[in-house]
Amino acid sequence: MPTRLEQLQQMLLQEPNDEFLQYAIAIEYFSAGEMQKAVDGLEKILVANKNYLAAYYQLGKCYEAQNKITEAKNIYERGITIA
């Protein structure tokens, strides 16, 4: 049986521009402790859509988990500005 991540990846193959699926995959990576993959996915979302507010929060959490406090603070502030 495919994992949740595998299911999401299969769905993304059919809808490659679906930001929610991209976000869900990044969250799965975060949950699995694969911070760089999570960061990459969340940054990709924000490049495509600077208004995707949830990505700012989760990206900040990723930076915190990597002990990148300055980056976390900066991304949280960007998200607050957008909100």
Secondary structure, DSSP 8 states (H G I E B T S, - for coil): ---HHHHHHHHHHHSTT-HHHHHHHHHHHHHTT-HHHHHHHHHHHHHH-TT-HHHHHHHHHHHHHTT-HHHHHHHHHHHHHH-
